Amino acid sequence: MATTRTASTHWEGPLFGGQGTASLESSKLGRFEVDWPSRAESPNGRTSPEELIAAAHSACFSMALSNVLAQAGSPPEHLDTTADVTFQPGEGITGIHLIVRGSAPGMSADQFAQAAGKAKEECPVSRALTGTEITLDASLI
């Protein structure tokens, strides 16, 4: 069964002087202020599309890796994933770096790295971002 999740943004003014509010409509979990300086310079208490992509990617990748590990007979005790999304004004998103540290009983470091690589390929968010270079650093802790 397909699902659809919805977010919306209300924006006022020009790109460099305007501001907006992004809202998580499906979950109703929050509204987030956005503007150009928080995207291209310092967050200053606001978010950006890139940070929201990073959140989506780290969550999706963690779920995908959990599934790959379980299918291999080594469900994880825990996974900690960070997604660093790099934005270059004038170019856009220039790369995403996934960093995962986890505990998967019975897995060697090589097996864990291979599972993480498979999860990166299978993660729906990774698939949606195929036009962007995605790198991975995976290790057991």
N, CA, C and O atoms as a GROMACS GRO file, in nm:
protein
  564
    1MET      N    1   0.085  -0.117   0.000
    1MET     CA    2   0.000   0.000   0.000
    1MET      C    3   0.090   0.124   0.000
    1MET      O    4   0.178   0.138   0.084
    2ALA      N    5   0.066   0.213  -0.094
    2ALA     CA    6   0.143   0.338  -0.103
    2ALA      C    7   0.097   0.437   0.003
    2ALA      O    8  -0.021   0.441   0.040
    3THR      N    9   0.190   0.516   0.051
    3THR     CA   10   0.158   0.622   0.145
    3THR      C   11   0.212   0.754   0.090
    3THR      O   12   0.310   0.756   0.015
    4THR      N   13   0.149   0.860   0.129
    4THR     CA   14   0.194   0.994   0.090
    4THR      C   15   0.210   1.075   0.216
    4THR      O   16   0.122   1.077   0.302
    5ARG      N   17   0.323   1.142   0.228
    5ARG     CA   18   0.347   1.233   0.339
    5ARG      C   19   0.357   1.373   0.281
    5ARG      O   20   0.406   1.392   0.170
    6THR      N   21   0.309   1.471   0.357
    6THR     CA   22   0.301   1.606   0.305
    6THR      C   23   0.367   1.706   0.397
    6THR      O   24   0.352   1.702   0.519
    7ALA      N   25   0.442   1.797   0.336
    7ALA     CA   26   0.497   1.914   0.404
    7ALA      C   27   0.466   2.033   0.316
    7ALA      O   28   0.446   2.018   0.195
    8SER      N   29   0.461   2.150   0.375
    8SER     CA   30   0.432   2.269   0.297
    8SER      C   31   0.520   2.384   0.346
    8SER      O   32   0.572   2.381   0.457
    9THR      N   33   0.534   2.484   0.260
    9THR     CA   34   0.610   2.603   0.297
    9THR      C   35   0.535   2.728   0.253
    9THR      O   36   0.487   2.736   0.140
   10HIS      N   37   0.526   2.824   0.343
   10HIS     CA   38   0.474   2.957   0.312
   10HIS      C   39   0.595   3.049   0.307
   10HIS      O   40   0.671   3.056   0.404
   11TRP      N   41   0.615   3.121   0.195
   11TRP     CA   42   0.730   3.208   0.176
   11TRP      C   43   0.682   3.349   0.147
   11TRP      O   44   0.584   3.368   0.076
   12GLU      N   45   0.753   3.448   0.202
   12GLU     CA   46   0.722   3.588   0.175
   12GLU      C   47   0.850   3.662   0.139
   12GLU      O   48   0.951   3.650   0.209
   13GLY      N   49   0.846   3.740   0.031
   13GLY     CA   50   0.957   3.825  -0.007
   13GLY      C   51   1.054   3.759  -0.103
   13GLY      O   52   1.035   3.644  -0.144
   14PRO      N   53   1.159   3.834  -0.139
   14PRO     CA   54   1.260   3.782  -0.233
   14PRO      C   55   1.350   3.679  -0.165
   14PRO      O   56   1.352   3.668  -0.043
   15LEU      N   57   1.425   3.605  -0.247
   15LEU     CA   58   1.511   3.500  -0.194
   15LEU      C   59   1.604   3.550  -0.085
   15LEU      O   60   1.609   3.491   0.023
   16PHE      N   61   1.678   3.657  -0.112
   16PHE     CA   62   1.782   3.699  -0.019
   16PHE      C   63   1.731   3.779   0.100
   16PHE      O   64   1.802   3.790   0.200
   17GLY      N   65   1.612   3.833   0.096
   17GLY     CA   66   1.561   3.909   0.208
   17GLY      C   67   1.433   3.854   0.266
   17GLY      O   68   1.383   3.903   0.368
   18GLY      N   69   1.379   3.752   0.203
   18GLY     CA   70   1.253   3.695   0.249
   18GLY      C   71   1.272   3.590   0.354
   18GLY      O   72   1.383   3.560   0.398
   19GLN      N   73   1.159   3.534   0.394
   19GLN     CA   74   1.162   3.426   0.492
   19GLN      C   75   1.037   3.343   0.477
   19GLN      O   76   0.938   3.386   0.417
   20GLY      N   77   1.042   3.223   0.534
   20GLY     CA   78   0.927   3.134   0.523
   20GLY      C   79   0.916   3.043   0.642
   20GLY      O   80   0.999   3.043   0.733
   21THR      N   81   0.810   2.964   0.637
   21THR     CA   82   0.784   2.864   0.739
   21THR      C   83   0.750   2.733   0.670
   21THR      O   84   0.655   2.726   0.592
   22ALA      N   85   0.829   2.630   0.699
   22ALA     CA   86   0.802   2.496   0.648
   22ALA      C   87   0.725   2.421   0.757
   22ALA      O   88   0.761   2.426   0.874
   23SER      N   89   0.621   2.352   0.716
   23SER     CA   90   0.536   2.280   0.811
   23SER      C   91   0.528   2.133   0.775
   23SER      O   92   0.511   2.097   0.658
   24LEU      N   93   0.540   2.048   0.876
   24LEU     CA   94   0.521   1.904   0.857
   24LEU      C   95   0.371   1.878   0.870
   24LEU      O   96   0.319   1.866   0.980
   25GLU      N   97   0.304   1.868   0.758
   25GLU     CA   98   0.158   1.861   0.755
   25GLU      C   99   0.106   1.724   0.797
   25GLU      O  100   0.008   1.716   0.871
   26SER      N  101   0.168   1.617   0.752
   26SER     CA  102   0.116   1.483   0.781
   26SER      C  103   0.121   1.451   0.929
   26SER      O  104   0.024   1.403   0.987
   27SER      N  105   0.234   1.477   0.990
   27SER     CA  106   0.253   1.442   1.131
   27SER      C  107   0.210   1.553   1.227
   27SER      O  108   0.183   1.528   1.344
   28LYS      N  109   0.204   1.674   1.176
   28LYS     CA  110   0.174   1.791   1.260
   28LYS      C  111   0.278   1.809   1.370
   28LYS      O  112   0.248   1.864   1.476
   29LEU      N  113   0.402   1.762   1.345
   29LEU     CA  114   0.506   1.768   1.448
   29LEU      C  115   0.578   1.901   1.457
   29LEU      O  116   0.649   1.926   1.554
   30GLY      N  117   0.561   1.986   1.358
   30GLY     CA  118   0.630   2.112   1.374
   30GLY      C  119   0.624   2.203   1.254
   30GLY      O  120   0.590   2.165   1.142
   31ARG      N  121   0.659   2.328   1.286
   31ARG     CA  122   0.675   2.433   1.186
   31ARG      C  123   0.815   2.488   1.205
   31ARG      O  124   0.860   2.509   1.318
   32PHE      N  125   0.884   2.511   1.094
   32PHE     CA  126   1.024   2.549   1.101
   32PHE      C  127   1.050   2.672   1.016
   32PHE      O  128   1.011   2.678   0.900
   33GLU      N  129   1.114   2.770   1.075
   33GLU     CA  130   1.148   2.893   1.004
   33GLU      C  131   1.264   2.867   0.908
   33GLU      O  132   1.360   2.798   0.942
   34VAL      N  133   1.253   2.924   0.786
   34VAL     CA  134   1.358   2.911   0.686
   34VAL      C  135   1.385   3.047   0.622
   34VAL      O  136   1.294   3.128   0.605
   35ASP      N  137   1.512   3.071   0.588
   35ASP     CA  138   1.549   3.190   0.512
   35ASP      C  139   1.684   3.164   0.446
   35ASP      O  140   1.750   3.064   0.476
   36TRP      N  141   1.725   3.254   0.357
   36TRP     CA  142   1.849   3.234   0.284
   36TRP      C  143   1.972   3.230   0.375
   36TRP      O  144   2.054   3.140   0.359
   37PRO      N  145   1.989   3.324   0.470
   37PRO     CA  146   2.109   3.318   0.554
   37PRO      C  147   2.122   3.185   0.630
   37PRO      O  148   2.233   3.135   0.646
   38SER      N  149   2.010   3.129   0.678
   38SER     CA  150   2.020   3.002   0.751
   38SER      C  151   2.051   2.886   0.657
   38SER      O  152   2.095   2.781   0.702
   39ARG      N  153   2.029   2.904   0.529
   39ARG     CA  154   2.060   2.801   0.431
   39ARG      C  155   2.206   2.810   0.386
   39ARG      O  156   2.274   2.708   0.374
   40ALA      N  157   2.252   2.930   0.360
   40ALA     CA  158   2.383   2.948   0.297
   40ALA      C  159   2.493   2.991   0.393
   40ALA      O  160   2.610   2.992   0.355
   41GLU      N  161   2.456   3.026   0.516
   41GLU     CA  162   2.557   3.075   0.610
   41GLU      C  163   2.547   2.995   0.740
   41GLU      O  164   2.592   2.881   0.746
   42SER      N  165   2.490   3.053   0.843
   42SER     CA  166   2.477   2.988   0.974
   42SER      C  167   2.330   2.964   1.005
   42SER      O  168   2.246   3.047   0.972
   43PRO      N  169   2.296   2.850   1.069
   43PRO     CA  170   2.156   2.820   1.095
   43PRO      C  171   2.081   2.925   1.178
   43PRO      O  172   1.964   2.952   1.151
   44ASN      N  173   2.147   2.983   1.278
   44ASN     CA  174   2.083   3.085   1.362
   44ASN      C  175   1.944   3.045   1.409
   44ASN      O  176   1.852   3.127   1.407
   45GLY      N  177   1.928   2.920   1.451
   45GLY     CA  178   1.801   2.875   1.506
   45GLY      C  179   1.696   2.841   1.402
   45GLY      O  180   1.580   2.817   1.437
   46ARG      N  181   1.734   2.839   1.276
   46ARG     CA  182   1.640   2.804   1.169
   46ARG      C  183   1.692   2.682   1.096
   46ARG      O  184   1.807   2.643   1.113
   47THR      N  185   1.607   2.622   1.015
   47THR     CA  186   1.648   2.503   0.941
   47THR      C  187   1.665   2.538   0.793
   47THR      O  188   1.654   2.654   0.754
   48SER      N  189   1.692   2.438   0.714
   48SER     CA  190   1.709   2.456   0.570
   48SER      C  191   1.660   2.330   0.499
   48SER      O  192   1.645   2.225   0.562
   49PRO      N  193   1.634   2.340   0.369
   49PRO     CA  194   1.597   2.219   0.296
   49PRO      C  195   1.703   2.109   0.311
   49PRO      O  196   1.670   1.991   0.319
   50GLU      N  197   1.830   2.149   0.314
   50GLU     CA  198   1.938   2.051   0.326
   50GLU      C  199   1.936   1.979   0.460
   50GLU      O  200   1.962   1.859   0.466
   51GLU      N  201   1.906   2.050   0.567
   51GLU     CA  202   1.897   1.985   0.697
   51GLU      C  203   1.779   1.888   0.701
   51GLU      O  204   1.789   1.780   0.760
   52LEU      N  205   1.669   1.926   0.639
   52LEU     CA  206   1.553   1.838   0.635
   52LEU      C  207   1.582   1.714   0.550
   52LEU      O  208   1.538   1.605   0.584
   53ILE      N  209   1.657   1.731   0.440
   53ILE     CA  210   1.700   1.615   0.360
   53ILE      C  211   1.792   1.527   0.443
   53ILE      O  212   1.781   1.405   0.439
   54ALA      N  213   1.884   1.588   0.519
   54ALA     CA  214   1.975   1.511   0.604
   54ALA      C  215   1.897   1.429   0.706
   54ALA      O  216   1.930   1.312   0.730
   55ALA      N  217   1.795   1.487   0.765
   55ALA     CA  218   1.713   1.413   0.863
   55ALA      C  219   1.642   1.296   0.795
   55ALA      O  220   1.641   1.184   0.847
   56ALA      N  221   1.584   1.322   0.679
   56ALA     CA  222   1.515   1.215   0.607
   56ALA      C  223   1.612   1.105   0.566
   56ALA      O  224   1.581   0.987   0.577
   57HIS      N  225   1.730   1.144   0.518
   57HIS     CA  226   1.825   1.044   0.470
   57HIS      C  227   1.881   0.961   0.585
   57HIS      O  228   1.893   0.839   0.571
   58SER      N  229   1.915   1.023   0.696
   58SER     CA  230   1.970   0.946   0.809
   58SER      C  231   1.866   0.848   0.864
   58SER      O  232   1.901   0.736   0.901
   59ALA      N  233   1.740   0.888   0.870
   59ALA     CA  234   1.634   0.799   0.919
   59ALA      C  235   1.610   0.685   0.821
   59ALA      O  236   1.602   0.569   0.862
   60CYS      N  237   1.600   0.716   0.694
   60CYS     CA  238   1.574   0.615   0.592
   60CYS      C  239   1.689   0.514   0.586
   60CYS      O  240   1.666   0.394   0.583
   61PHE      N  241   1.812   0.564   0.583
   61PHE     CA  242   1.928   0.476   0.578
   61PHE      C  243   1.932   0.384   0.700
   61PHE      O  244   1.959   0.265   0.686
   62SER      N  245   1.906   0.437   0.819
   62SER     CA  246   1.907   0.355   0.940
   62SER      C  247   1.805   0.243   0.931
   62SER      O  248   1.834   0.129   0.969
   63MET      N  249   1.686   0.274   0.880
   63MET     CA  250   1.584   0.171   0.864
   63MET      C  251   1.626   0.066   0.762
   63MET      O  252   1.608  -0.054   0.783
   64ALA      N  253   1.684   0.113   0.649
   64ALA     CA  254   1.728   0.020   0.545
   64ALA      C  255   1.839  -0.071   0.598
   64ALA      O  256   1.838  -0.191   0.572
   65LEU      N  257   1.936  -0.014   0.671
   65LEU     CA  258   2.045  -0.094   0.724
   65LEU      C  259   1.994  -0.193   0.828
   65LEU      O  260   2.040  -0.308   0.833
   66SER      N  261   1.901  -0.151   0.911
   66SER     CA  262   1.842  -0.241   1.009
   66SER      C  263   1.781  -0.363   0.939
   66SER      O  264   1.795  -0.476   0.986
   67ASN      N  265   1.713  -0.339   0.828
   67ASN     CA  266   1.650  -0.447   0.753
   67ASN      C  267   1.756  -0.538   0.689
   67ASN      O  268   1.743  -0.661   0.695
   68VAL      N  269   1.858  -0.480   0.627
   68VAL     CA  270   1.964  -0.560   0.564
   68VAL      C  271   2.033  -0.648   0.669
   68VAL      O  272   2.059  -0.766   0.645
   69LEU      N  273   2.062  -0.591   0.785
   69LEU     CA  274   2.128  -0.667   0.890
   69LEU      C  275   2.039  -0.780   0.942
   69LEU      O  276   2.086  -0.891   0.965
   70ALA      N  277   1.911  -0.752   0.960
   70ALA     CA  278   1.817  -0.855   1.007
   70ALA      C  279   1.807  -0.968   0.904
   70ALA      O  280   1.803  -1.085   0.941
   71GLN      N  281   1.802  -0.932   0.777
   71GLN     CA  282   1.795  -1.035   0.673
   71GLN      C  283   1.921  -1.121   0.671
   71GLN      O  284   1.916  -1.238   0.631
   72ALA      N  285   2.033  -1.065   0.714
   72ALA     CA  286   2.159  -1.139   0.720
   72ALA      C  287   2.171  -1.219   0.850
   72ALA      O  288   2.272  -1.287   0.872
   73GLY      N  289   2.070  -1.212   0.935
   73GLY     CA  290   2.071  -1.287   1.060
   73GLY      C  291   2.138  -1.216   1.176
   73GLY      O  292   2.163  -1.277   1.280
   74SER      N  293   2.166  -1.087   1.160
   74SER     CA  294   2.231  -1.009   1.266
   74SER      C  295   2.159  -0.876   1.288
   74SER      O  296   2.215  -0.771   1.257
   75PRO      N  297   2.036  -0.880   1.341
   75PRO     CA  298   1.967  -0.753   1.364
   75PRO      C  299   2.050  -0.665   1.457
   75PRO      O  300   2.112  -0.714   1.551
   76PRO      N  301   2.051  -0.535   1.430
   76PRO     CA  302   2.136  -0.446   1.510
   76PRO      C  303   2.082  -0.426   1.651
   76PRO      O  304   1.962  -0.425   1.675
   77GLU      N  305   2.176  -0.409   1.743
   77GLU     CA  306   2.138  -0.363   1.877
   77GLU      C  307   2.107  -0.215   1.871
   77GLU      O  308   2.012  -0.167   1.934
   78HIS      N  309   2.190  -0.141   1.795
   78HIS     CA  310   2.165   0.001   1.774
   78HIS      C  311   2.245   0.050   1.655
   78HIS      O  312   2.348  -0.006   1.619
   79LEU      N  313   2.194   0.157   1.593
   79LEU     CA  314   2.261   0.225   1.483
   79LEU      C  315   2.254   0.374   1.509
   79LEU      O  316   2.148   0.426   1.547
   80ASP      N  317   2.362   0.443   1.489
   80ASP     CA  318   2.366   0.589   1.498
   80ASP      C  319   2.415   0.642   1.364
   80ASP      O  320   2.530   0.621   1.326
   81THR      N  321   2.327   0.710   1.294
   81THR     CA  322   2.358   0.757   1.159
   81THR      C  323   2.352   0.908   1.153
   81THR      O  324   2.258   0.970   1.204
   82THR      N  325   2.452   0.966   1.090
   82THR     CA  326   2.456   1.110   1.062
   82THR      C  327   2.461   1.126   0.911
   82THR      O  328   2.532   1.054   0.843
   83ALA      N  329   2.386   1.221   0.860
   83ALA     CA  330   2.393   1.256   0.718
   83ALA      C  331   2.437   1.402   0.710
   83ALA      O  332   2.371   1.491   0.762
   84ASP      N  333   2.550   1.424   0.643
   84ASP     CA  334   2.600   1.559   0.620
   84ASP      C  335   2.566   1.596   0.475
   84ASP      O  336   2.621   1.537   0.382
   85VAL      N  337   2.478   1.692   0.457
   85VAL     CA  338   2.439   1.738   0.324
   85VAL      C  339   2.509   1.871   0.298
   85VAL      O  340   2.491   1.967   0.373
   86THR      N  341   2.588   1.876   0.193
   86THR     CA  342   2.664   1.996   0.160
   86THR      C  343   2.591   2.076   0.054
   86THR      O  344   2.555   2.023  -0.052
   87PHE      N  345   2.570   2.205   0.083
   87PHE     CA  346   2.504   2.298  -0.009
   87PHE      C  347   2.604   2.405  -0.049
   87PHE      O  348   2.667   2.467   0.037
   88GLN      N  349   2.619   2.425  -0.177
   88GLN     CA  350   2.706   2.529  -0.230
   88GLN      C  351   2.621   2.630  -0.305
   88GLN      O  352   2.565   2.597  -0.410
   89PRO      N  353   2.608   2.755  -0.254
   89PRO     CA  354   2.528   2.855  -0.326
   89PRO      C  355   2.575   2.865  -0.471
   89PRO      O  356   2.694   2.870  -0.500
   90GLY      N  357   2.479   2.869  -0.560
   90GLY     CA  358   2.508   2.876  -0.702
   90GLY      C  359   2.521   2.740  -0.769
   90GLY      O  360   2.509   2.729  -0.891
   91GLU      N  361   2.545   2.636  -0.689
   91GLU     CA  362   2.558   2.500  -0.743
   91GLU      C  363   2.448   2.408  -0.693
   91GLU      O  364   2.400   2.323  -0.767
   92GLY      N  365   2.408   2.425  -0.568
   92GLY     CA  366   2.308   2.338  -0.508
   92GLY      C  367   2.372   2.238  -0.415
   92GLY      O  368   2.479   2.262  -0.358
   93ILE      N  369   2.306   2.125  -0.398
   93ILE     CA  370   2.357   2.018  -0.312
   93ILE      C  371   2.469   1.948  -0.388
   93ILE      O  372   2.448   1.894  -0.497
   94THR      N  373   2.588   1.950  -0.329
   94THR     CA  374   2.705   1.895  -0.398
   94THR      C  375   2.749   1.760  -0.344
   94THR      O  376   2.838   1.697  -0.401
   95GLY      N  377   2.690   1.714  -0.237
   95GLY     CA  378   2.725   1.583  -0.184
   95GLY      C  379   2.655   1.553  -0.054
   95GLY      O  380   2.611   1.643   0.018
   96ILE      N  381   2.648   1.424  -0.025
   96ILE     CA  382   2.592   1.377   0.102
   96ILE      C  383   2.688   1.272   0.156
   96ILE      O  384   2.728   1.180   0.084
   97HIS      N  385   2.725   1.286   0.282
   97HIS     CA  386   2.813   1.190   0.346
   97HIS      C  387   2.738   1.125   0.461
   97HIS      O  388   2.699   1.192   0.557
   98LEU      N  389   2.718   0.994   0.451
   98LEU     CA  390   2.653   0.917   0.557
   98LEU      C  391   2.760   0.857   0.647
   98LEU      O  392   2.858   0.799   0.600
   99ILE      N  393   2.740   0.871   0.777
   99ILE     CA  394   2.830   0.812   0.876
   99ILE      C  395   2.744   0.727   0.967
   99ILE      O  396   2.650   0.778   1.029
  100VAL      N  397   2.775   0.599   0.976
  100VAL     CA  398   2.697   0.510   1.064
  100VAL      C  399   2.792   0.433   1.154
  100VAL      O  400   2.894   0.380   1.111
  101ARG      N  401   2.754   0.429   1.280
  101ARG     CA  402   2.822   0.350   1.381
  101ARG      C  403   2.716   0.260   1.441
  101ARG      O  404   2.607   0.305   1.477
  102GLY      N  405   2.749   0.132   1.452
  102GLY     CA  406   2.646   0.042   1.503
  102GLY      C  407   2.701  -0.080   1.570
  102GLY      O  408   2.820  -0.109   1.566
  103SER      N  409   2.609  -0.151   1.630
  103SER     CA  410   2.638  -0.277   1.696
  103SER      C  411   2.547  -0.383   1.634
  103SER      O  412   2.424  -0.372   1.641
  104ALA      N  413   2.609  -0.484   1.573
  104ALA     CA  414   2.534  -0.593   1.511
  104ALA      C  415   2.602  -0.724   1.550
  104ALA      O  416   2.698  -0.765   1.485
  105PRO      N  417   2.553  -0.790   1.654
  105PRO     CA  418   2.617  -0.912   1.703
  105PRO      C  419   2.637  -1.015   1.591
  105PRO      O  420   2.547  -1.041   1.510
  106GLY      N  421   2.758  -1.072   1.588
  106GLY     CA  422   2.788  -1.174   1.490
  106GLY      C  423   2.843  -1.121   1.359
  106GLY      O  424   2.882  -1.199   1.273
  107MET      N  425   2.846  -0.990   1.342
  107MET     CA  426   2.896  -0.929   1.219
  107MET      C  427   3.042  -0.890   1.234
  107MET      O  428   3.082  -0.836   1.337
  108SER      N  429   3.120  -0.916   1.130
  108SER     CA  430   3.256  -0.863   1.126
  108SER      C  431   3.249  -0.720   1.074
  108SER      O  432   3.145  -0.678   1.022
  109ALA      N  433   3.358  -0.648   1.086
  109ALA     CA  434   3.362  -0.510   1.036
  109ALA      C  435   3.338  -0.507   0.886
  109ALA      O  436   3.268  -0.418   0.836
  110ASP      N  437   3.397  -0.603   0.812
  110ASP     CA  438   3.377  -0.607   0.667
  110ASP      C  439   3.233  -0.639   0.631
  110ASP      O  440   3.177  -0.578   0.540
  111GLN      N  441   3.172  -0.732   0.702
  111GLN     CA  442   3.032  -0.766   0.676
  111GLN      C  443   2.941  -0.647   0.704
  111GLN      O  444   2.847  -0.620   0.630
  112PHE      N  445   2.972  -0.575   0.812
  112PHE     CA  446   2.891  -0.458   0.846
  112PHE      C  447   2.904  -0.352   0.736
  112PHE      O  448   2.804  -0.293   0.695
  113ALA      N  449   3.025  -0.328   0.691
  113ALA     CA  450   3.048  -0.229   0.584
  113ALA      C  451   2.976  -0.270   0.456
  113ALA      O  452   2.919  -0.185   0.387
  114GLN      N  453   2.979  -0.399   0.422
  114GLN     CA  454   2.909  -0.447   0.303
  114GLN      C  455   2.758  -0.429   0.319
  114GLN      O  456   2.690  -0.388   0.224
  115ALA      N  457   2.706  -0.459   0.437
  115ALA     CA  458   2.563  -0.442   0.462
  115ALA      C  459   2.524  -0.294   0.451
  115ALA      O  460   2.419  -0.261   0.397
  116ALA      N  461   2.610  -0.208   0.503
  116ALA     CA  462   2.583  -0.064   0.495
  116ALA      C  463   2.583  -0.017   0.349
  116ALA      O  464   2.499   0.065   0.310
  117GLY      N  465   2.676  -0.068   0.269
  117GLY     CA  466   2.677  -0.033   0.128
  117GLY      C  467   2.550  -0.078   0.057
  117GLY      O  468   2.495  -0.004  -0.025
  118LYS      N  469   2.504  -0.197   0.089
  118LYS     CA  470   2.379  -0.247   0.031
  118LYS      C  471   2.262  -0.160   0.075
  118LYS      O  472   2.174  -0.127  -0.006
  119ALA      N  473   2.260  -0.122   0.203
  119ALA     CA  474   2.152  -0.036   0.254
  119ALA      C  475   2.152   0.099   0.185
  119ALA      O  476   2.046   0.154   0.155
  120LYS      N  477   2.271   0.154   0.161
  120LYS     CA  478   2.280   0.283   0.091
  120LYS      C  479   2.217   0.273  -0.047
  120LYS      O  480   2.150   0.367  -0.090
  121GLU      N  481   2.237   0.162  -0.115
  121GLU     CA  482   2.180   0.143  -0.248
  121GLU      C  483   2.029   0.120  -0.244
  121GLU      O  484   1.957   0.160  -0.335
  122GLU      N  485   1.981   0.055  -0.138
  122GLU     CA  486   1.840   0.020  -0.128
  122GLU      C  487   1.754   0.126  -0.061
  122GLU      O  488   1.632   0.125  -0.076
  123CYS      N  489   1.814   0.217   0.012
  123CYS     CA  490   1.739   0.321   0.083
  123CYS      C  491   1.660   0.405  -0.017
  123CYS      O  492   1.718   0.459  -0.111
  124PRO      N  493   1.528   0.418   0.000
  124PRO     CA  494   1.448   0.498  -0.093
  124PRO      C  495   1.493   0.644  -0.105
  124PRO      O  496   1.482   0.702  -0.212
  125VAL      N  497   1.541   0.702   0.004
  125VAL     CA  498   1.588   0.841  -0.006
  125VAL      C  499   1.717   0.845  -0.088
  125VAL      O  500   1.734   0.936  -0.169
  126SER      N  501   1.808   0.750  -0.068
  126SER     CA  502   1.928   0.744  -0.152
  126SER      C  503   1.889   0.734  -0.299
  126SER      O  504   1.946   0.802  -0.384
  127ARG      N  505   1.793   0.649  -0.328
  127ARG     CA  506   1.747   0.632  -0.466
  127ARG      C  507   1.691   0.762  -0.522
  127ARG      O  508   1.713   0.795  -0.639
  128ALA      N  509   1.620   0.836  -0.440
  128ALA     CA  510   1.561   0.963  -0.485
  128ALA      C  511   1.668   1.068  -0.511
  128ALA      O  512   1.646   1.163  -0.587
  129LEU      N  513   1.783   1.052  -0.448
  129LEU     CA  514   1.891   1.150  -0.458
  129LEU      C  515   2.004   1.102  -0.548
  129LEU      O  516   2.119   1.140  -0.528
  130THR      N  517   1.975   1.019  -0.646
  130THR     CA  518   2.079   0.958  -0.729
  130THR      C  519   2.161   1.060  -0.808
  130THR      O  520   2.271   1.026  -0.852
  131GLY      N  521   2.114   1.180  -0.826
  131GLY     CA  522   2.192   1.282  -0.896
  131GLY      C  523   2.299   1.345  -0.810
  131GLY      O  524   2.374   1.430  -0.857
  132THR      N  525   2.307   1.304  -0.685
  132THR     CA  526   2.403   1.359  -0.590
  132THR      C  527   2.500   1.250  -0.546
  132THR      O  528   2.459   1.137  -0.521
  133GLU      N  529   2.628   1.283  -0.535
  133GLU     CA  530   2.725   1.186  -0.486
  133GLU      C  531   2.698   1.159  -0.338
  133GLU      O  532   2.692   1.251  -0.257
  134ILE      N  533   2.682   1.032  -0.306
  134ILE     CA  534   2.659   0.989  -0.167
  134ILE      C  535   2.776   0.901  -0.126
  134ILE      O  536   2.801   0.798  -0.187
  135THR      N  537   2.846   0.943  -0.022
  135THR     CA  538   2.956   0.863   0.031
  135THR      C  539   2.916   0.804   0.165
  135THR      O  540   2.820   0.848   0.228
  136LEU      N  541   2.989   0.702   0.207
  136LEU     CA  542   2.952   0.627   0.326
  136LEU      C  543   3.074   0.592   0.409
  136LEU      O  544   3.177   0.550   0.356
  137ASP      N  545   3.062   0.609   0.540
  137ASP     CA  546   3.162   0.568   0.638
  137ASP      C  547   3.088   0.484   0.739
  137ASP      O  548   3.009   0.536   0.818
  138ALA      N  549   3.112   0.352   0.738
  138ALA     CA  550   3.039   0.260   0.826
  138ALA      C  551   3.137   0.182   0.912
  138ALA      O  552   3.237   0.130   0.861
  139SER      N  553   3.109   0.173   1.041
  139SER     CA  554   3.192   0.091   1.128
  139SER      C  555   3.115   0.043   1.250
  139SER      O  556   3.019   0.105   1.295
  140LEU      N  557   3.161  -0.070   1.299
  140LEU     CA  558   3.105  -0.126   1.423
  140LEU      C  559   3.164  -0.054   1.543
  140LEU      O  560   3.277  -0.005   1.539
  141ILE      N  561   3.086  -0.049   1.648
  141ILE     CA  562   3.138   0.005   1.774
  141ILE      C  563   3.120  -0.097   1.885
  141ILE      O  564   3.158  -0.071   1.999
   0.00000   0.00000   0.00000
